[in-house]
Amino acid sequence: TTTTTTTKTLRTTMAEPLQQRALFGGAIVLGVPARFADISEFRQVPDNQEVFADAKTDQSVIVELVELAEEAQDAEAAAFHFGSIANDNDAADTSAIEQAPLVQPMDPPHEGLRTVCWGMQNVSKFNEGQESVNCVRVHVACFRLRGISTDCVVSFNSPVVVSDASSSAEAVDHTDVGTFNQPPVALQLFQSLIQTFEIKDYTLFQG
């Protein structure tokens, strides 16, 4: 996938500003901090995903377009995808901490619903083994577009503990982790960035 970064800076309620990123050729925009690199510049990313990551904190933001999960009721959509992410990551343990009690309509002109949840997952990157397990706070927002049978899933992964045996350990800056990975700070960033999610071109979903 190809993304571009504009110079427009989005104001948030926190000190860290967000930069508007153009996803899927500009069909969707999302605000992500400048410290997050576009992973497609370094490795291949599936066509239905956009991935950004900050090596110094091991935080990542993933936007994924998937077929609407009919088995999940609208109010449970984010929690369903939280479980799917845990399954895909072979998470050793998960705990859903909180889920938004109300399904929120997306801002006009979008005709969809947004649900959110977050929780802990014990995950080893790239299946590195039990000794490399990181304790990661996973935040998930699902923008459900029932009219076009699509779930737009935005996940923000923020490690609370990075194992010394993890492949991420060498690049991690513990000062940055202490600043950005604190659960309240990470949650505030997640809540800020999902407010910037906007679909610009619905022809994206016609293919």
GROMACS elastic network, one bead per residue, 0.5 to 0.9 nm:
[ bonds ]
;  ai    aj funct       b0    kb
    1    23     6  0.82353   500
    1    24     6  0.64568   500
    1    25     6  0.78424   500
    1    40     6  0.65603   500
    1    44     6  0.79746   500
    1    45     6  0.64376   500
    1    46     6  0.70976   500
    1    47     6  0.54558   500
    1    48     6  0.79535   500
    1    49     6  0.73897   500
    1    50     6  0.68694   500
    2    22     6  0.86826   500
    2    23     6  0.72153   500
    2    24     6  0.64237   500
    2    25     6  0.61427   500
    2    40     6  0.70952   500
    2    41     6  0.84983   500
    2    50     6  0.83200   500
    3    21     6  0.69582   500
    3    22     6  0.54915   500
    3    23     6  0.51853   500
    3    24     6  0.64978   500
    3    25     6  0.61453   500
    3    26     6  0.73808   500
    3    38     6  0.75361   500
    3    40     6  0.81730   500
    3    50     6  0.79433   500
    4    20     6  0.89537   500
    4    21     6  0.60261   500
    4    22     6  0.52305   500
    4    23     6  0.72564   500
    4    25     6  0.78252   500
    4    26     6  0.77996   500
    4    38     6  0.88777   500
    5     8     6  0.84897   500
    5    19     6  0.72622   500
    5    20     6  0.64233   500
    5    22     6  0.62048   500
    6     9     6  0.81669   500
    6    19     6  0.71257   500
    6    20     6  0.60713   500
    6    21     6  0.64885   500
    6    22     6  0.76166   500
    7    19     6  0.70582   500
    7    20     6  0.75840   500
    8    18     6  0.87921   500
    8    19     6  0.62323   500
    8    20     6  0.61240   500
    9    17     6  0.66587   500
    9    18     6  0.58570   500
    9    20     6  0.64528   500
    9    31     6  0.82607   500
   10    17     6  0.63228   500
   10    18     6  0.51983   500
   10    19     6  0.59843   500
   10    20     6  0.67169   500
   10    31     6  0.68032   500
   10   196     6  0.81767   500
   11    14     6  0.82826   500
   11    15     6  0.89768   500
   11    16     6  0.87510   500
   11    17     6  0.60015   500
   11    18     6  0.68457   500
   12    15     6  0.74546   500
   12    16     6  0.75722   500
   12    17     6  0.63070   500
   12    18     6  0.72853   500
   12   189     6  0.86576   500
   12   192     6  0.62519   500
   12   193     6  0.84614   500
   13    16     6  0.85742   500
   13    17     6  0.88518   500
   13   188     6  0.83357   500
   13   189     6  0.89873   500
   13   192     6  0.74348   500
   14    17     6  0.72924   500
   14   185     6  0.86843   500
   14   188     6  0.75203   500
   14   189     6  0.75996   500
   14   192     6  0.82849   500
   16    33     6  0.70185   500
   16   189     6  0.82541   500
   17    31     6  0.86886   500
   17    32     6  0.81903   500
   17    33     6  0.61167   500
   17    34     6  0.78528   500
   18    30     6  0.87935   500
   18    31     6  0.50165   500
   18    34     6  0.66546   500
   18   192     6  0.86059   500
   18   193     6  0.74412   500
   19    30     6  0.80327   500
   19    31     6  0.50575   500
   19    32     6  0.53193   500
   19    33     6  0.56784   500
   19    34     6  0.59962   500
   20    29     6  0.64057   500
   20    30     6  0.55367   500
   20    32     6  0.64223   500
   20    33     6  0.85583   500
   20   196     6  0.81432   500
   21    26     6  0.82024   500
   21    28     6  0.84182   500
   21    29     6  0.55240   500
   21    30     6  0.53711   500
   21    31     6  0.59120   500
   21    32     6  0.67742   500
   22    25     6  0.65044   500
   22    27     6  0.72142   500
   22    28     6  0.61244   500
   22    30     6  0.68602   500
   22    31     6  0.89040   500
   23    26     6  0.50342   500
   23    27     6  0.62383   500
   23    28     6  0.50804   500
   23    29     6  0.56518   500
   23    30     6  0.74258   500
   23    49     6  0.89619   500
   23    50     6  0.67592   500
   23    63     6  0.86693   500
   24    27     6  0.55980   500
   24    28     6  0.64239   500
   24    29     6  0.86523   500
   24    47     6  0.82809   500
   24    48     6  0.81947   500
   24    49     6  0.82384   500
   24    50     6  0.74928   500
   24   204     6  0.77903   500
   25    28     6  0.77990   500
   25   204     6  0.89182   500
   26    29     6  0.64987   500
   26   199     6  0.87851   500
   26   200     6  0.71881   500
   26   201     6  0.77076   500
   27   198     6  0.86200   500
   27   199     6  0.60388   500
   27   202     6  0.70350   500
   27   203     6  0.79594   500
   27   204     6  0.62909   500
   28   197     6  0.72910   500
   28   198     6  0.56433   500
   28   200     6  0.54030   500
   28   201     6  0.69658   500
   28   202     6  0.88139   500
   28   204     6  0.87604   500
   29   196     6  0.73958   500
   29   197     6  0.59012   500
   29   198     6  0.53479   500
   29   199     6  0.65456   500
   29   200     6  0.72332   500
   30   193     6  0.67696   500
   30   194     6  0.73855   500
   30   195     6  0.84456   500
   30   196     6  0.53164   500
   30   198     6  0.66123   500
   31   192     6  0.82701   500
   31   193     6  0.53522   500
   31   194     6  0.78308   500
   31   195     6  0.84179   500
   31   196     6  0.55520   500
   31   197     6  0.71793   500
   32    35     6  0.83671   500
   32    36     6  0.69854   500
   32    52     6  0.82202   500
   32    61     6  0.80434   500
   32   189     6  0.89665   500
   32   193     6  0.63364   500
   32   196     6  0.89227   500
   33    36     6  0.58639   500
   33   189     6  0.89302   500
   33   193     6  0.87151   500
   34    37     6  0.74532   500
   35    53     6  0.80379   500
   35    54     6  0.59932   500
   35    55     6  0.88718   500
   35    56     6  0.89415   500
   36    39     6  0.87712   500
   36    52     6  0.54694   500
   36    55     6  0.80509   500
   36    59     6  0.82419   500
   36    60     6  0.75041   500
   36    61     6  0.82768   500
   37    40     6  0.87739   500
   37    41     6  0.82048   500
   37    51     6  0.84116   500
   37    52     6  0.52446   500
   37    53     6  0.53572   500
   37    54     6  0.62399   500
   37    55     6  0.85122   500
   38    41     6  0.58968   500
   38    42     6  0.78627   500
   38    50     6  0.79308   500
   38    51     6  0.62238   500
   38    53     6  0.68743   500
   39    42     6  0.53977   500
   39    43     6  0.62661   500
   39    44     6  0.79425   500
   39    45     6  0.74737   500
   39    50     6  0.79592   500
   39    51     6  0.55767   500
   39    52     6  0.54265   500
   39    53     6  0.66844   500
   40    43     6  0.52401   500
   40    44     6  0.55997   500
   40    45     6  0.56232   500
   40    50     6  0.76055   500
   40    51     6  0.70591   500
   40    52     6  0.82517   500
   41    44     6  0.79303   500
   44    47     6  0.89766   500
   45    48     6  0.82581   500
   45    49     6  0.64843   500
   45    50     6  0.70013   500
   45    51     6  0.73651   500
   46    49     6  0.54020   500
   46    50     6  0.78394   500
   47    50     6  0.78895   500
   48    63     6  0.81893   500
   48    64     6  0.56650   500
   48    65     6  0.53279   500
   48    66     6  0.73650   500
   49    62     6  0.68703   500
   49    63     6  0.55051   500
   49    65     6  0.65797   500
   50    61     6  0.81869   500
   50    62     6  0.57588   500
   50    63     6  0.51448   500
   50    64     6  0.66350   500
   51    60     6  0.71672   500
   51    61     6  0.58300   500
   51    63     6  0.65188   500
   51    64     6  0.86600   500
   52    59     6  0.85559   500
   52    60     6  0.55371   500
   52    61     6  0.51345   500
   52    62     6  0.64577   500
   52    63     6  0.89017   500
   53    57     6  0.85961   500
   53    58     6  0.68001   500
   53    59     6  0.57295   500
   53    61     6  0.63045   500
   53    62     6  0.86087   500
   54    57     6  0.57443   500
   54    58     6  0.55083   500
   54    59     6  0.54588   500
   54    60     6  0.63572   500
   55    59     6  0.71500   500
   55    60     6  0.86796   500
   55   168     6  0.73912   500
   55   171     6  0.59577   500
   55   172     6  0.61511   500
   55   173     6  0.83126   500
   56    59     6  0.80595   500
   56   168     6  0.86429   500
   56   171     6  0.57339   500
   56   174     6  0.78339   500
   56   175     6  0.89581   500
   56   176     6  0.65653   500
   56   177     6  0.73118   500
   57    60     6  0.87272   500
   57   158     6  0.77364   500
   57   159     6  0.76609   500
   57   168     6  0.89026   500
   57   171     6  0.83124   500
   57   172     6  0.55171   500
   57   173     6  0.63797   500
   57   174     6  0.76008   500
   57   175     6  0.88916   500
   57   176     6  0.60312   500
   57   177     6  0.50040   500
   57   178     6  0.87553   500
   57   180     6  0.72955   500
   57   181     6  0.70663   500
   58   157     6  0.81893   500
   58   158     6  0.69537   500
   58   159     6  0.66924   500
   58   162     6  0.83189   500
   58   168     6  0.66415   500
   58   169     6  0.86230   500
   58   171     6  0.82433   500
   58   172     6  0.65406   500
   58   177     6  0.82382   500
   59   156     6  0.72721   500
   59   157     6  0.53976   500
   59   159     6  0.65950   500
   59   180     6  0.89016   500
   59   181     6  0.78995   500
   60   155     6  0.80516   500
   60   156     6  0.57255   500
   60   157     6  0.52012   500
   60   158     6  0.69289   500
   61   154     6  0.71512   500
   61   155     6  0.57183   500
   61   157     6  0.64831   500
   62   153     6  0.78910   500
   62   154     6  0.57116   500
   62   155     6  0.52269   500
   62   156     6  0.65453   500
   62   157     6  0.84009   500
   63   152     6  0.70749   500
   63   153     6  0.56958   500
   63   155     6  0.65582   500
   63   156     6  0.89854   500
   64   151     6  0.82022   500
   64   152     6  0.58633   500
   64   153     6  0.51430   500
   64   154     6  0.64996   500
   64   155     6  0.84036   500
   65    68     6  0.89893   500
   65   150     6  0.68042   500
   65   151     6  0.60386   500
   65   153     6  0.63377   500
   65   154     6  0.89285   500
   66    69     6  0.81532   500
   66   149     6  0.87031   500
   66   150     6  0.58240   500
   66   151     6  0.53794   500
   66   152     6  0.64757   500
   66   153     6  0.76016   500
   67    70     6  0.87030   500
   67   149     6  0.60164   500
   67   151     6  0.59644   500
   67   152     6  0.86716   500
   68    71     6  0.88269   500
   68    72     6  0.87254   500
   68   144     6  0.72009   500
   68   145     6  0.76923   500
   68   146     6  0.70740   500
   68   148     6  0.84664   500
   68   152     6  0.85217   500
   69    72     6  0.56855   500
   69    73     6  0.83500   500
   69    77     6  0.75842   500
   69    80     6  0.82961   500
   69    81     6  0.86891   500
   69   149     6  0.84168   500
   69   150     6  0.81084   500
   69   151     6  0.72576   500
   70    73     6  0.70695   500
   70    74     6  0.87605   500
   70   149     6  0.88554   500
   71    80     6  0.87888   500
   72    75     6  0.80119   500
   72    76     6  0.58514   500
   72    77     6  0.55102   500
   72    78     6  0.89149   500
   72    79     6  0.86760   500
   72    80     6  0.62885   500
   72    81     6  0.89805   500
   73    76     6  0.52418   500
   73    77     6  0.61293   500
   73    80     6  0.88560   500
   74    77     6  0.52580   500
   74    78     6  0.84930   500
   74   103     6  0.74314   500
   74   113     6  0.75877   500
   74   114     6  0.85393   500
   74   115     6  0.78118   500
   74   144     6  0.75421   500
   75    78     6  0.77371   500
   75    79     6  0.85260   500
   75   100     6  0.87322   500
   75   101     6  0.81423   500
   75   102     6  0.71855   500
   75   103     6  0.56104   500
   75   113     6  0.87875   500
   75   114     6  0.85410   500
   75   115     6  0.64783   500
   76    79     6  0.52972   500
   76    80     6  0.60588   500
   76    81     6  0.87864   500
   76    99     6  0.86405   500
   76   103     6  0.88557   500
   76   115     6  0.74124   500
   76   116     6  0.88329   500
   77    80     6  0.50855   500
   77    81     6  0.63904   500
   77    82     6  0.86371   500
   77   114     6  0.85006   500
   77   115     6  0.65038   500
   77   116     6  0.81738   500
   77   141     6  0.85764   500
   77   142     6  0.62831   500
   77   143     6  0.86447   500
   77   144     6  0.77343   500
   77   151     6  0.83866   500
   78    81     6  0.52101   500
   78    82     6  0.61005   500
   78    83     6  0.86952   500
   78    99     6  0.81438   500
   78   114     6  0.81904   500
   78   115     6  0.54219   500
   78   116     6  0.52534   500
   78   117     6  0.59473   500
   78   118     6  0.87412   500
   78   140     6  0.59315   500
   78   141     6  0.56169   500
   78   143     6  0.84686   500
   78   153     6  0.78283   500
   79    83     6  0.63329   500
   79    84     6  0.86742   500
   79    96     6  0.78677   500
   79    99     6  0.73194   500
   79   115     6  0.83027   500
   79   116     6  0.74197   500
   79   117     6  0.60531   500
   79   118     6  0.81049   500
   79   140     6  0.77103   500
   79   141     6  0.88256   500
   79   142     6  0.87642   500
   80    83     6  0.52132   500
   80    84     6  0.63454   500
   80    85     6  0.88062   500
   81    85     6  0.60651   500
   81    86     6  0.84744   500
   81   140     6  0.74411   500
   81   141     6  0.86837   500
   81   142     6  0.77134   500
   81   153     6  0.75476   500
   82    85     6  0.52125   500
   82    86     6  0.63435   500
   82    87     6  0.87311   500
   82    96     6  0.83059   500
   82   117     6  0.75800   500
   82   118     6  0.76169   500
   82   119     6  0.81836   500
   82   138     6  0.76402   500
   82   139     6  0.78737   500
   82   140     6  0.62554   500
   82   141     6  0.89307   500
   82   155     6  0.84546   500
   83    86     6  0.50299   500
   83    87     6  0.61869   500
   83    88     6  0.86193   500
   83    94     6  0.83953   500
   83    96     6  0.89641   500
   84    87     6  0.50068   500
   84    88     6  0.60992   500
   84    89     6  0.85171   500
   85    88     6  0.50300   500
   85    89     6  0.60631   500
   85    90     6  0.84795   500
   85    91     6  0.84316   500
   85   138     6  0.89115   500
   85   155     6  0.89227   500
   86    89     6  0.51103   500
   86    90     6  0.60280   500
   86    91     6  0.50390   500
   86    92     6  0.84031   500
   86    93     6  0.83615   500
   86    94     6  0.71892   500
   86   121     6  0.67691   500
   86   122     6  0.86958   500
   86   123     6  0.81516   500
   87    90     6  0.50333   500
   87    91     6  0.63034   500
   88    91     6  0.77559   500
   89    92     6  0.87496   500
   89   121     6  0.89676   500
   89   123     6  0.64189   500
   89   124     6  0.77298   500
   89   125     6  0.79126   500
   89   126     6  0.84835   500
   89   127     6  0.80021   500
   90    93     6  0.88483   500
   90   122     6  0.87848   500
   90   123     6  0.68862   500
   90   124     6  0.81153   500
   90   127     6  0.79290   500
   91    94     6  0.68078   500
   91   121     6  0.59082   500
   91   122     6  0.53405   500
   91   124     6  0.75768   500
   91   133     6  0.88538   500
   92   121     6  0.72642   500
   92   122     6  0.53803   500
   92   123     6  0.63602   500
   92   124     6  0.86045   500
   92   130     6  0.83855   500
   92   133     6  0.83213   500
   93   120     6  0.78965   500
   93   121     6  0.56816   500
   93   122     6  0.53618   500
   93   123     6  0.80105   500
   94   119     6  0.71057   500
   94   120     6  0.54613   500
   94   122     6  0.66477   500
   95   118     6  0.87146   500
   95   119     6  0.54270   500
   95   120     6  0.52891   500
   95   121     6  0.67817   500
   96    99     6  0.76476   500
   96   117     6  0.74828   500
   96   118     6  0.61626   500
   96   120     6  0.66884   500
   96   121     6  0.88294   500
   97   117     6  0.76692   500
   97   118     6  0.59775   500
   97   120     6  0.73486   500
   98   101     6  0.87462   500
   98   116     6  0.87110   500
   98   117     6  0.57184   500
   98   118     6  0.58772   500
   98   119     6  0.68524   500
   99   102     6  0.86869   500
   99   115     6  0.79776   500
   99   116     6  0.59905   500
   99   118     6  0.66735   500
   99   119     6  0.88797   500
  100   103     6  0.73532   500
  100   104     6  0.89345   500
  100   115     6  0.65383   500
  100   116     6  0.55715   500
  100   117     6  0.61164   500
  101   115     6  0.86323   500
  101   116     6  0.89359   500
  102   115     6  0.74821   500
  103   113     6  0.63511   500
  103   114     6  0.59581   500
  103   115     6  0.54285   500
  103   116     6  0.84680   500
  104   107     6  0.89994   500
  104   112     6  0.87066   500
  104   113     6  0.56101   500
  104   114     6  0.51415   500
  104   115     6  0.65177   500
  105   108     6  0.85665   500
  105   110     6  0.84536   500
  105   111     6  0.75725   500
  105   112     6  0.59774   500
  105   114     6  0.60276   500
  105   115     6  0.89241   500
  106   109     6  0.81250   500
  106   110     6  0.58059   500
  106   111     6  0.65737   500
  106   112     6  0.54302   500
  106   113     6  0.53626   500
  106   114     6  0.61061   500
  106   143     6  0.76072   500
  106   144     6  0.89370   500
  107   110     6  0.58613   500
  107   111     6  0.79403   500
  107   112     6  0.84033   500
  107   198     6  0.87501   500
  108   111     6  0.69006   500
  110   113     6  0.87502   500
  110   145     6  0.83929   500
  110   198     6  0.83815   500
  110   199     6  0.75723   500
  111   144     6  0.88095   500
  111   145     6  0.67505   500
  111   146     6  0.82981   500
  111   147     6  0.77852   500
  112   143     6  0.66155   500
  112   144     6  0.54030   500
  112   146     6  0.67152   500
  112   147     6  0.79980   500
  113   142     6  0.79301   500
  113   143     6  0.56953   500
  113   144     6  0.51577   500
  113   145     6  0.69260   500
  113   146     6  0.84865   500
  114   141     6  0.67613   500
  114   142     6  0.55160   500
  114   144     6  0.61865   500
  115   140     6  0.82755   500
  115   141     6  0.56673   500
  115   142     6  0.53707   500
  115   143     6  0.68331   500
  115   144     6  0.81620   500
  116   139     6  0.75306   500
  116   140     6  0.55628   500
  116   142     6  0.63754   500
  116   143     6  0.89323   500
  117   138     6  0.84848   500
  117   139     6  0.60024   500
  117   140     6  0.54342   500
  117   141     6  0.66717   500
  117   142     6  0.89921   500
  118   137     6  0.70240   500
  118   138     6  0.54916   500
  118   140     6  0.59604   500
  118   141     6  0.87120   500
  118   187     6  0.86567   500
  119   136     6  0.83681   500
  119   137     6  0.56246   500
  119   138     6  0.55009   500
  119   139     6  0.66384   500
  119   140     6  0.88332   500
  120   135     6  0.68712   500
  120   136     6  0.56325   500
  120   138     6  0.59645   500
  120   139     6  0.87756   500
  120   160     6  0.89717   500
  121   134     6  0.81910   500
  121   135     6  0.60141   500
  121   136     6  0.52620   500
  121   137     6  0.63373   500
  121   138     6  0.67961   500
  122   133     6  0.60071   500
  122   134     6  0.55796   500
  122   136     6  0.60590   500
  122   137     6  0.87378   500
  123   127     6  0.83167   500
  123   130     6  0.84885   500
  123   132     6  0.81348   500
  123   133     6  0.50545   500
  123   134     6  0.52764   500
  123   135     6  0.64757   500
  123   136     6  0.69415   500
  124   127     6  0.55250   500
  124   128     6  0.56405   500
  124   129     6  0.61947   500
  124   130     6  0.68044   500
  124   131     6  0.81635   500
  124   132     6  0.54051   500
  124   134     6  0.58178   500
  124   135     6  0.87278   500
  124   163     6  0.88331   500
  124   166     6  0.72117   500
  125   128     6  0.58659   500
  125   129     6  0.83433   500
  125   132     6  0.76096   500
  125   133     6  0.74929   500
  125   134     6  0.79349   500
  125   166     6  0.71776   500
  125   167     6  0.74026   500
  125   168     6  0.81857   500
  126   129     6  0.85836   500
  126   167     6  0.87543   500
  127   130     6  0.84732   500
  127   132     6  0.86413   500
  128   131     6  0.78768   500
  128   132     6  0.60095   500
  128   133     6  0.79375   500
  128   165     6  0.87844   500
  128   166     6  0.73460   500
  128   167     6  0.80758   500
  129   132     6  0.55511   500
  129   133     6  0.69599   500
  129   166     6  0.89542   500
  130   133     6  0.54509   500
  131   163     6  0.76671   500
  131   164     6  0.88350   500
  131   165     6  0.64584   500
  131   166     6  0.79716   500
  132   162     6  0.82735   500
  132   163     6  0.55182   500
  132   164     6  0.72267   500
  132   167     6  0.78841   500
  133   161     6  0.88302   500
  133   162     6  0.76077   500
  133   163     6  0.60804   500
  133   165     6  0.80852   500
  133   166     6  0.69739   500
  134   159     6  0.66395   500
  134   160     6  0.77017   500
  134   161     6  0.56222   500
  134   163     6  0.54228   500
  134   166     6  0.73876   500
  135   158     6  0.87178   500
  135   159     6  0.56600   500
  135   160     6  0.55489   500
  135   162     6  0.66847   500
  135   163     6  0.82023   500
  136   157     6  0.64082   500
  136   158     6  0.55206   500
  136   160     6  0.55534   500
  136   161     6  0.69570   500
  136   162     6  0.82676   500
  137   156     6  0.82153   500
  137   157     6  0.58834   500
  137   158     6  0.51157   500
  137   159     6  0.57864   500
  137   160     6  0.65756   500
  137   181     6  0.89602   500
  137   183     6  0.76317   500
  137   186     6  0.86527   500
  138   155     6  0.68593   500
  138   156     6  0.59048   500
  138   158     6  0.64114   500
  138   159     6  0.82856   500
  139   154     6  0.82147   500
  139   155     6  0.55038   500
  139   156     6  0.50639   500
  139   157     6  0.63574   500
  139   158     6  0.81938   500
  139   186     6  0.89461   500
  139   187     6  0.76504   500
  139   190     6  0.70400   500
  140   153     6  0.69882   500
  140   154     6  0.57865   500
  140   156     6  0.65338   500
  140   157     6  0.87373   500
  140   190     6  0.86209   500
  141   152     6  0.81945   500
  141   153     6  0.58364   500
  141   154     6  0.51667   500
  141   155     6  0.63883   500
  141   156     6  0.87912   500
  141   190     6  0.89600   500
  141   194     6  0.72939   500
  142   151     6  0.62628   500
  142   152     6  0.56805   500
  142   154     6  0.63868   500
  142   155     6  0.86113   500
  143   150     6  0.83939   500
  143   151     6  0.57944   500
  143   153     6  0.63316   500
  143   154     6  0.80577   500
  144   147     6  0.89026   500
  144   149     6  0.80170   500
  144   150     6  0.62304   500
  144   152     6  0.62745   500
  144   153     6  0.83612   500
  145   148     6  0.57464   500
  145   149     6  0.60044   500
  145   150     6  0.51694   500
  145   151     6  0.60398   500
  145   152     6  0.76527   500
  146   150     6  0.62590   500
  146   151     6  0.78623   500
  147   150     6  0.78980   500
  148   151     6  0.89998   500
  148   205     6  0.72173   500
  148   206     6  0.85284   500
  150   205     6  0.80756   500
  154   194     6  0.76099   500
  155   190     6  0.85474   500
  156   186     6  0.86108   500
  156   190     6  0.65626   500
  157   186     6  0.88826   500
  158   180     6  0.85981   500
  158   181     6  0.59431   500
  158   182     6  0.86103   500
  158   183     6  0.81730   500
  158   186     6  0.68156   500
  159   162     6  0.63029   500
  159   177     6  0.83366   500
  159   181     6  0.66236   500
  160   177     6  0.81421   500
  160   181     6  0.62923   500
  160   182     6  0.71728   500
  160   183     6  0.76580   500
  162   165     6  0.83968   500
  162   166     6  0.68693   500
  162   168     6  0.74036   500
  162   169     6  0.63943   500
  162   172     6  0.83300   500
  163   166     6  0.51772   500
  163   167     6  0.86667   500
  163   168     6  0.82125   500
  163   169     6  0.66383   500
  164   167     6  0.82493   500
  164   168     6  0.83389   500
  164   169     6  0.55107   500
  164   170     6  0.81314   500
  165   168     6  0.83373   500
  165   169     6  0.69038   500
  166   169     6  0.54146   500
  166   170     6  0.82175   500
  167   170     6  0.68256   500
  167   171     6  0.83043   500
  168   171     6  0.57578   500
  168   172     6  0.62700   500
  169   172     6  0.52934   500
  169   173     6  0.85300   500
  170   173     6  0.83708   500
  172   175     6  0.88267   500
  172   176     6  0.79829   500
  172   177     6  0.74709   500
  173   176     6  0.53763   500
  173   177     6  0.62659   500
  173   178     6  0.87142   500
  174   178     6  0.60194   500
  174   179     6  0.85262   500
  175   178     6  0.51126   500
  175   179     6  0.63541   500
  175   180     6  0.87931   500
  176   180     6  0.59316   500
  176   181     6  0.76962   500
  177   180     6  0.53997   500
  177   181     6  0.50237   500
  177   182     6  0.74924   500
  178   181     6  0.59749   500
  178   182     6  0.63385   500
  179   182     6  0.65313   500
  179   185     6  0.79352   500
  180   183     6  0.84104   500
  180   185     6  0.60810   500
  180   186     6  0.62748   500
  180   189     6  0.89213   500
  181   184     6  0.83042   500
  181   185     6  0.66077   500
  181   186     6  0.55956   500
  182   185     6  0.53494   500
  182   186     6  0.60482   500
  182   187     6  0.85295   500
  183   186     6  0.51048   500
  183   187     6  0.59633   500
  183   188     6  0.85257   500
  184   187     6  0.51240   500
  184   188     6  0.61721   500
  184   189     6  0.86988   500
  185   188     6  0.51627   500
  185   189     6  0.63179   500
  185   190     6  0.87164   500
  186   189     6  0.51193   500
  186   190     6  0.62109   500
  186   191     6  0.86720   500
  187   190     6  0.50303   500
  187   191     6  0.61471   500
  187   192     6  0.85285   500
  188   191     6  0.51270   500
  188   192     6  0.61171   500
  188   193     6  0.86629   500
  189   192     6  0.50451   500
  189   193     6  0.61185   500
  189   194     6  0.86638   500
  190   193     6  0.53071   500
  190   194     6  0.62542   500
  190   195     6  0.87024   500
  191   194     6  0.55741   500
  191   195     6  0.65358   500
  192   195     6  0.53767   500
  192   196     6  0.70524   500
  193   196     6  0.53407   500
  193   197     6  0.70200   500
  194   197     6  0.52562   500
  194   198     6  0.89428   500
  195   198     6  0.83974   500
  199   202     6  0.68679   500
  201   204     6  0.61952   500
  201   205     6  0.86344   500
  202   205     6  0.58064   500
  202   206     6  0.74574   500
  203   206     6  0.51441   500
  203   207     6  0.75741   500
  204   207     6  0.65870   500
